[in-house]
Amino acid sequence: MVHGALRGRAGAGAVEVARLGGLWRVTRPWHPGLRPFLRSYVGYWEAVTTPYEARLVPTGCATLLISLAEPFSQVRRLGVPGGGSGRIGSLVVGLEDRPAICVHPGGQEAIRVEFTPLGAYRLFGMPMSELTNLAIEIRDVLGPEAGTLVERLASTPDWAARFDLLDAALLARLGYGPEPAPEVGYAWKLLSGSAGAIPIARIAAEVGWSQGYLIRRFTQQIGLTPKASARVLRFRHAVALLSRGAASLTDISEACGFYDQSHLNREFRAIAGTTPGQMVASRRVEGALALSASANSSKTEPSAGR
């Protein structure tokens, strides 16, 4: 496995490589044209080839994962009949409101890009509701040219050149992708800005649509209904507060708009398949929980947009 030069080209910013648990992680400053649409952009490869199994929990983002080496053995969505992908390499994942299990034989090398929901709508050029809770082969979403891009990325040893290639491909697609409705963009801003606390009826009134019409347009372009999105956003807020370790579960329940601690626990079970206490105790970063002692640190640590 060749990992090439570790410095970026002039004007692009320096490529940075750091060891994070069982991974080598590669980042560089995000292209300004991509910045509004991104939440994470990171390359990585395993320091030691080790099979792993991890639980992925909803993040409120859509994901593009480009596999440069061994594919996943399976990505299995919990609570979805027939929700297993089978063997899958590069993939697209829409917004989620339930957990998934990913299994990998080891030897992973990849680039993972997380998009805002409306950034993903522009990039993928299709109703986001068709991707909800699914992991789909990249060619089935972005077309056969995506397979060619993956091959070029895998055969390019230099990480700066890899990022250049991917940046150019993403910018080109975003340039002719569909424009989200301004009302949906404002609705998402209101909902995400309140961490899921603002009532849907109030959002509809703010954007000037009926509640039913808001739900239809929002679900098409975001991927989840406003109500399901609010649940995920409240969950993410609770996870953030848990990670700080400064508040009790009662205080977190109140701060995040849960009725009580029992409601908080039920939502963690439904959305993450675990409890708040188990999540705190698990080895995790950005929504992934190691399920076995052999699992590497998560592949999903977000890169800081700089």
N, C-alpha and C positions, 0 to 999 in steps of 0.2 A: 504494500500500500504506500503510495507516494503522496506526500502532502506539500511539496513545493515551497516556494518562497513565502515568507511570512510578513512581508511588507507590502503596503498598497502602492498604487501608482500616484504620481504627483497630481494633486487636485482631488483625488478620491478619498484621501485620508488613509492613515496607516492601518493595516490589518493587525489585529491583536489576537494573540493566542494565549490561553490560560488553561491550567489544569483545574477541573472541577470534579472532585470525586473520581469516578471511573472514566471520565471523559476528558478529551482535549476539546476545547471550545474556541471557535473562531468568530470574531466580529470585526466590523469596521463602521464608521459613521454612515448613517443612512443617506441615500441620495435625496436631495431636497424635494424632488418630484414625487418620491414615494412616501415621504414622511407623513402626510396627512392620512394615509390609508393603512399605516402599519401599527402594530402593537409589539412585534418581536421579529427579529431577523438574525438568525444565528446558524453557523455551520458547526459540525462536531464530528469526532470519530472516537471510537473506544480506545482507551489506553491499554486495556487488556481485553481480549476477546472473551466474552462471557455471555452465556444465554441469560435472558432476563424476562420477567413478566411484571407489568405495571398496570395500575388502575389510572385511567385518565378521567378527570372530572371536568365538568363544564367550566369554560373560562369567559364566555361572552364574546369570543372571537371565532373567526373561521380560519382554518389552517391549510396551508399548502406544504406538504412534506415531500422533498425530492430525495429519493434514495440513490446513493452513489455506490453502494456495495450490496450487502446482503439484504433481501426483502424481509418484511415481517412474515412470520408463520401464520399469524391470524390477528385481526382486529375484531373483537366481538362486543357488540353493544348489548349491555345488560337490560333486560326488560323489553327487548324488541324481538318478536318471533322471527327466526331466520336472520338474525342480525349479525351473523359472522361473515367476514369477508373472504375467508380462506387466505392462501398465500397472496401477498400484495406488496408491491414495492413503492413507487411514488404514488401519492394519493392526495385527495382533497377531502377535507372534513368540514361540513357545515356547522352552524350553531347547534348546540346540544343542550338538553335539559335532563340528561341521565348519564350515568358513567359507562365507560367501556374498558375492556381488558385488552391490552396489546401484548403479544408474545413474539419474542425475537430470538433467533438461534445464536446470536452473537456475531461480531464482525460488522457492526453497523457504522456507516458513514453517511451523513445526510446534511441537507440544508432544510431548516424549518422556518417558515415565514407565517406569522399570525397577522391577520387583517381585521380591521374594524368590520362590522357587518356590512356597512354600505360601501366600504372599500372592496370587500369581497363581491358584492353585487355588481360593481363596475368591472372587476377583474374577470369574474366567471361568466358574465353576460347571460345569466339565466335567472329565473325565479329562485331565490335562496330557499324557499319552502321545499324545493325539490332535493335539497341537500341536507335537510334537517336530520340530525342523529344518524348520518350515514358517513362511511368512509368509502370513497369511490376512486377507482383507478384514474390517474391524472388524464390519460388519453380520452376517457369517456366524458370529461368535463371540458378540457381545453383543446381537444382535437389531436390528430396524429402528429402535428408539429411539436406538441409538448413532449412526445416520445423522443423526437430528434434532439430537442433541447436537453433532455435528461442524458442522452448518450454523449452529447458534447461536453456537458458538465462533468460527467464521470471520467471522460478521457482527458480532461484538462487538469494537470497536477497543481497548478498555481492557484491559491485561494483568491487572490486579488482578481485574477482573470475570471475565475468562476463567478465572483460577485458581479463583475462587469457584465458578463453574459446574461446573468439572471436579471440584473437591473434593467438592461436594455429590453429584454423580453417582457418584463412586467410593465415598464413604462409604455411600450407599444400597445399592449392590450388595454391598459387603463386609458390610453389616449382615445380609443374608439369605443369604449364600453358604455353601457346605458347610464344616463344621468338619473340618480335617485330623485324622487319627488322631494322638493324642499320641505313639504309638510312632514314627510316621513323622517327626513333628517332632523327637523326640529323636534319631532316627537321622541326620537331616540336620544337627542341631547337632553330633553327634559327628564326622560326616564332614567338614563344612565347617570345624569348629574345628581339625581336624588337617590341613587343606589336602589332604585326600584320602589321608592316610598310614595311617589306621587300617584294619586288615583287616575285610572284610565279615563274616566269621564272628564276629569279636569284637562287632561292632555288633549282629548278630542275638542273640547271647548277652546283651548288655546290655539289649536291649528285650524279651527273653523270647519271641521268635518263632523259628520255623524259618527257615533261610536262604532257602528257596524262597518262603515266605509273605512274608518281608520284601521280597524282590525284587519280587514281584507288587504289593504295596501301595505300596511306595516308587515304583516306576515309574509307577503310575497317578496318584499325587498329585504327584510331582516332575516327571516327564516323561522322565527318563533313568533307566537302571538304576543301582544303587549303583556298579557298576564303571565305567560311563561317566561318572557324576558325579565319581568319584574322579579319573579322567583329566583332566577339565576343571579341577577344583580344583588338581591338581598343576601343570597348565599355567599357570593364573592365578597361582599362587605363583611359578613360574619367571619369568613376565613381570614381576611386581612386583620380584623381585630383579634382573632385567636392567635395569629402569628406574633402579635406584639406581646401577648402574655400578660397584659396589665389589667384586664377586666374579667369579671366573673361571667359565667354563662348567663346568669340572670340579667346582668347589665348589657351583655351583648344582645340578648334576645330583645330587650327593650330598645336598644339603640338601632337595631336593624328592622324593627317593625314586626317581629314575631309576637304572637299572642302571649306566649310563655315559653319556658325552657323545653317543655314537651313538644311544642310546635317546632322549635328550633331543631330538636333531635329528629323529628319526623321528616323535616325538609332535608336534613343532611343524609338521612337514609335514602330518601327518594332521589335526590340529585347526585349524591356522591357514593351511595352504597356503603356508607360508614358512619360513625358517630363523630361528634366534635372532639371527644377525647382521643379516639383512635387516630383522627387526622393529625392532631397535635403530636402524638407519639410517633407517627410514621415519618420515614425519611422522604421528603418531598420538596419539589420546587415547581412553581407555576402549574399547579393542578395535577401533578402526577404523584402517585403514592407507590413506593416500592412494595411489592407483595411477597418477596422472598429474600432471604439473606444473600442470594447470588445476584440480585438485581443491582445494576449500576445506579448511580444518581441519575435522576430523570433527564431525559433528552430535551426537556422543554423549558429550561431556564431562559427567561427572556433577556434579550440584549437591550442595553440602554440606548435609546435614540439620541444621538449626539450631533 
